[in-house]
Amino acid sequence: MTIFEEFLKQATNEIKILGTNTLIPHLENSSKFFFDLLTLNQNLNLSIYYESDNENFNQSLCLDTDNSPNRIAYSTLSLHRDRIKGLNSQSGIKASIVNLFETGNEKEHAEKRIEIKQVNLRLPINMVVSDNKILYCYVTNKLPTIESYREAEETQRQELLDYLDFYTNSKKGGVYLSKPNEELIQLYDKQSFPRGIFPRASFYTTEFKRYSFWGFVFNRKGELLLHQRSRQTKDNRGLWDKSIGGHVDIRDASTYITAKRELVEEMFLPEDEATKFMRADLGDIINFGDWNLRKRGENNFKSSFASLSPSDWILFSAINDDGDPLTISRVSERRFHFSEENVKFRKTIFMSDIFMFIAPENYLDTEEQMKDLVKLSEKTGAASDHKLTSIENLRKWIGQEEENNNEKAIFTDDLLYINVELRPILEKFSEFVKHIFSK
């Protein structure tokens, strides 16, 4: 029996492990040990909090050098981490433990008692807690091992417990915990510098920004597509919103890539096959760069569009008055339904690059064509409804609801902002589309 197992074997209430690199390879090979403990102690709960990619990379800058006595590479740390978290729901230490139970009820009970999450904050101290006993060690320029842990003295206990509580309590630093394979997005400070990667749930604050894109989809009549948000989504459910939008994936080389991917994913075009995170073939979305009529006249675009195939979508990036890509940075108010009566608003800051799309002919030119295009999106609940509208009719619609003080129950805060601040560019682009494709 290892020192690790010797320390934990008497636990009857809780085991908490904060930081797993110091337990390589013992922890990833301990499924049978934890199975036995959970079987013997039906009230025992197991929580394991493993290092993020960022933490592993930062540690490797110190550990993967000739100055480290136990050199270890980032790729190796990632491999061990993946054995803990699993690459899908059928792998990882939790699945390995649960699968050792025989009956469905036993498996379900074990599932509820095991928590595996990723820590997206720095981890200067690693801890192992077994009921009232605490082991700890510091992470330095060498990777601590299982022998590096020391049992906390009485004078250290409260400080260490406060540290653990901060990292794991969802009302404190635990807001930055994420489930295995949960979507993570880049965090930007108020000066728009990237500062790290964190789960989406931690961004409902005005202390920092998230990076997104807004997409406005037009048919060849110059009408704008709107969508009504899903009634299953966490925020702004059931509200009318812009055509499409989404966070910039941390793997995207540019927001042009994000814009193309989100068009496919959110509207469920044929290439997507309804797979949520599929990186579809985006070849039918043709990027025409900045929409700048001062540099390229309308006649130039007419000849360029004439060579497009019948299935090609047109993509433009909006620009500001200086000719630079248009990025909106603003506080967005998000509406949360905790129940029918309990509606609360939370604020977050978005940086959003603006893009305009023109659909191919006969894709969105009529209500029937539009419904046929987005039917899978509505069937799966990705969106509740869609509609085509002129920019002028959108203005009138919002104005009517504002007269009744009902606008926040109908439209997202983003769409209300767009109706005021972006209406000039959308009106101009709509007129451009109508002119280019007039018969």
Summary of the structure (lengths in Angstrom):
residues: 439
radius of gyration: 26.3
end to end distance: 81.6
largest distance: 83.7
contacts: 1322
relative contact order: 0.10
helix: 37%
strand: 26%
